Amino acid sequence: MAELHPELRENVRLLGELLGENIRNYPGEEIYQLIEEIRAAAKADRRQESGSGQRLIRLLRNLRDDQLLPVTRAFNQFLNLANLAEQYHSVRRKRGHQSDLMVESLDAAFSRLRDSGVAAGEIHQRVSDMRLEFVLTAHPTEVARRTLIMKYDEMSAALAALDHDDLLPAERDEILDRLRLLVAEAWHTDEIRHERPTAVDEAKWGFAVIENSLWEALPRFLRSLDQALENCTGTGLPLDATPVRIASWMGGDRDGNPNVTHQVTRQVFLLGRWMAADLYLRDIQSLRGELSMWQASEELRARVGDCREPYRELLGRLRERLIRTRDWAEARVNGESADSADILFENEDLTGPLELCYRSLVECGLETIANGPLLDTLRRAHTFGLPLIRLDIRQESTRHAEAVAEMVDYLGLGNYLSWSEEERQAFLVDELKGRRPLVPRNWEPSDPVREVLDTCEVVAAQTPEALGSYVISMASKPSDVLSVILLLREAGMKHPMRIVPLFETLSDLQGAPAAMEALYSVDWYRDYCNGAQEVMIGYSDSSKDAGQMMAAWAQYQAQEKLTEVAGRFDMHLTLFHGRGGTVGRGGGPANRAILSQPPGSVNGSFRITEQGEMIRFKFGLPRLAEQSLTLYTTAVVEATLAPPRAPEPEWREAMDWLTERSLKAYRAVVREDPDFVPYFRQATPEQALGKLALGSRPAKRKPSGGVESLRAIPWIFAWTQMRLMLPSWLGSDVALAEAEKAGQMPVLQEMRQNWPFFRTYIDMLEMVLAKADLQIASYYDETLVQPELRPLGKELRERLAGCIRQVKALKNQKVLLEEEPVFAHSMKVRTPYTDPLHYLQAELLRRNREAEANVAAEGADAEVVPMPELVEQALKVTMAGIAAGMRNTG
């Protein structure tokens, strides 16, 4: 097994030693020695030394209440520091470092495409017109507090500062002292949120990602893209090209989240403008220092008059307008009246003066200066704009139907909800073609409908650059889309907004092509969307509904058919992929995921959600963000210009055969086994997840209800915590076993060799199986599950073991992750730190449940003895630590 890179291992050791120093200082030597004893026992247990397992369990069970928290915090903190070291290692630039080659460069990717026969002009056109959009979402999977993330970022900077061979001893000591201080601050900072963040807090976190990382990374990436295009095609990137865009659901996603109201959405729009004005002000101040030259074009002279420093004069005027804009937005955020005279509102207000400076410099032969910091600011202005981020709105389809129904009922036109789809469409199209307002002047709608209408008014008041897509969940009919357009128009919308149906469940995905064909058949709608349509594919709920294998195949087939239907109607289709961080939610290496999409489905445009902790792992540091932008861009360009081959008919038949069995096997357990829900509740910490204040959104769509009402994120979080990883493999085990019995293994091996979709699926399955742990899962059963339910747990573990055997046989491997030895070793290194957290979590859950059962047995009048605060805090830390050890949660 390949070991960690020596320099990575050295950084992990250094951070671990600094953490140890702090533990020795507080809470003291006794706790430090206890932690070391637990770690040694965990290592011995994994080496299967005689009696080691009982020794580890005995040590953990004998911990006093006052010892629980420092022990769990120590293991959690080490795992976070190991993650930090790995994250930094992936972008370090020290000479000869192997990870420099992990992401293919833009130059190499474009050269490979050109050598394969793609014309240089085609490469240039596709890159210039590319639309790659990242949608930041606040799904509650980011366990680490923002306070600690900022300290980890500073630690990364310190590690980078150490990565110089020419440091003097005093310089090195100074950096080490800074690192020691940061580790101490992290150790003495509470790692658990005690108050759930609001939707506005989440939006501010999204803005911080732009300020601290993407603001620097994006222009650097565009410079490298410009140079690579120049090298490959002879022509650089157009000045106003925006191949990459950033959008957000934070403050706009109201589906199942009553905390996102129209007031919240309005505030987030205003906060974006305040933050944008503040960031551009910093750029403009810097540019006024740079652009001191006197040569200027007649066009610029006509604007500023006769002055010695025309660029500074123009930028000074822009600075004053930015200050007014910032002050206006701040006052509006605080609910105060504000003067909007001469503020910057339309993007042209910002880009116009910058482009004038650029043209003038080029005309005067000062192109070198034009292409300096001014070009970076100009590209930021085109990409981020004055709103800073494009806000998506998401709402469930029935909320719009209810709003239209109340209007129709008030006007005495009938019962809209009882109308057929044809009747609804005819009414909506007639209203959309007409000019009279539909909303009655004196009408008093119900509170839920008023909220929908108020949201539409907030959206209608924005500029096009401030808006992403309006996503409709549970959309299945043309009227679901047309009703949103009508509501927006009634609210005063002057320009068309992208209206995006979201297809999530298995039945939704299977019905998506017919639904879109019906929508495209509405002549008025085709004119409205001007030949471009976006459709969102949901990964989380489809996997929860049908199992990962069936969901993956249904998503693939839906994309194929949606692409074909759009082609028949001459519509340019952009697929919006609602992926999460885990394999069970469509996660995995981004470039491989893109390159395994159906041929033709990535047609120069690609939209994808980035959620929770994955935002930090991909965009948390500027260099990391630059690397991620490169990786996605090369994959989208390649998938567009050199798409993968279509599957052979025999492969399609094999997938149909496999998924028929996987679906049946998955639902037989999750839906039909009466023991499954009780087992799930007992074997996992699902019931305790509410103790973690992860996000503004409730864990369930409905306060009551079983697994079916549970959101996909806590569903996967719970199984990940106890390491059965059930959502990602259940059903696949039966399908692969039956395929082997039926003699289909040669066909499956051919598919894995030659079909990127199937190869990616099997590789992702292997990765999640490597994170599963039979020993840990068995301990949760022994500790938490009632005896009558344990046979189900035993059966599931046997099936998991069988699935591991099947994947190894399919890949002709003796062990999992044979082709990913560094990742395998990374997981192995974490084991002595994750194991104690698992055992402690199971023990703390047992204590908590026993205490609750005793209270229940004593009756309603019994005095409730709450779980001691230190013990409950330790339970929360185990959840955070295990999430850190697994590198993703939901």
C-alpha angles and dihedrals in degrees: 000000000000113000128223116281107272093240092050090048089050092052092048089050092048094050091045091053092049089050089050091053090055094048090051089053093046132043084005149236095307093060091042092055091045091053091049090050091051091048092050091049091050091052092048090049091055089049085053094234113176113280093354095123094055090045091056093046092046092051092051097043091051094056114122118232090254091054097050098076100047091046095050091043091053094054092042092050093049091053091051091050091049089052090050092052092049092047092051092044091058091063104030115128103206114143115273095010110152097217090068085080097048095095118048111238122243089242092054093046094049092045091051091051092048091048089052090060104269110140118244090233091054091051091050094048094048094048093046092050096039117128111199111167127184115202113203112213131190097221106160099253101102099100098173117087118243089239091061094041089059090052091049089052090054090049089054089053089051092050088051090051089054090053094087125102093204099062117133114230091251091050091050092049090050092054092046090051089053091049091048090052093049093050089049091050091050092049091052094046121093105246095199125079112230096191124050111244117247122236088256090053088054091050091051089053089054091051089050090058088058095045097046101037122000095048088066099030100051100061090043090052092047090051090055090045090050091050094046090051090048091050094047104036106017092243128085132219116296113255095243097039115131105188090159126048134176124220133168143209092198106118093004104065104092098157104125092346112104089182092073105081133163088262089056092048092049091050092050091052089052094045089053091054092046092051092045092051090049093050094046090048089061090050094047092048089053093046092052087059091049102043101063096134122122102210109103141161123254088249092059093042090053089055100046103026126221108337136138097237107033097173093053090047093054093043090048090058090048089050092055091051091049090053090051090048093050092048091047093051093046092051091048091049088053091050094250128134113260138191110243095185113131096355121146108255110142116060090237088065087068105030094044098069092040092052090047090056090048094050091047094052092048092048090052092052093254095121092138089061093042090056093051126083090324090067091051092053091046091053091048089051092052094044104039098022124187093305089057092212135031109240120216121208118214125188137157116260097237091061090063093044090052091051093052090044093056091051093048091048093049090051090050094240097131141266105317094189091058094050121106118250090255091054092048092049093048092051095046095047092048090052092046091051092049128075104216118104115252100199108090115235098230097034118131108202125198117270096258092050092045088055091053091049093045090052090052090051091053090050093047091055093062131091117249090252090061094057131079117175134321101230118201114201119206089023114159107146137053090245089063088063098036093052091058092051090050093049091049092048091050088053091056103266108168101184132044116264123203107261110201125193113211119215111196118152125062093258090047091054093047091050096043098093093052091046092052093045089055090050094049088050089067102093094202091055094051089055091047096055094042096224098309128103135176122204125186121220114204117215103176103057094038090056092047090047100046110009127261100280096049092043093051092051093045090051091050094048093045091053092049093051095041089053091050093048092048090051092054090055093042091243123149104230124207114191115213110207114209095202127163131204099263128068088243088063098042096274130145138103106342100218093051091048092053094045091052095057118113114279111269095017093100098057102166093300132080132167124191139172119238111196144188116321092003089071088060094044093050105030106016095107126037094239090046091050091049089052092049092049090051093049094050094043096052090048094050093047092048094045088051099045101029106024121185120265119271115254119265116249089248090056092051090052090050092051091048089050093048097045094047087061097039092052093049092047093046096049092043087066105031099039107020108034106089090205095056102082094045089047092049091050092049103038098047133050090241093125091052096048090090087070089071111081093213104149148349094259123088116247090236130049087220125031090232128041141082134260091314090064094045115105116246093246100061088038090062094033090059095052092044091055093060093036101236088116087197102166093061100053110019108117094017088077093061094041094052093043092051091046090056091049090050092053094247097128094102090055092048091049090051090050091050091049099047110021116071092200094058094038091053091046093053093044091051090047089052091050094053092044088055088057092050116093123199094193093054094043090051091052092053088053094049092047103038113019124086113243094248091059098045095087088066091052091049091050092050092050090050089051091049090052089049091051090052090053091049094051093047090050092048091051094039091236133142093209136020119266094022088149092045103051096155092054090046091052091047090056090047092052090054095052099086087055101041096044095064090047091053094048091046092048092053091048093048092047089051092052092047094050094046090052091050091047092052091052091049091049093053092056138240094301094057118111110253111232106205122219107269110264094237091051094049090047089052090052090053091049091053089057092049092045095050089048089053091048092052091045090225137046115186 
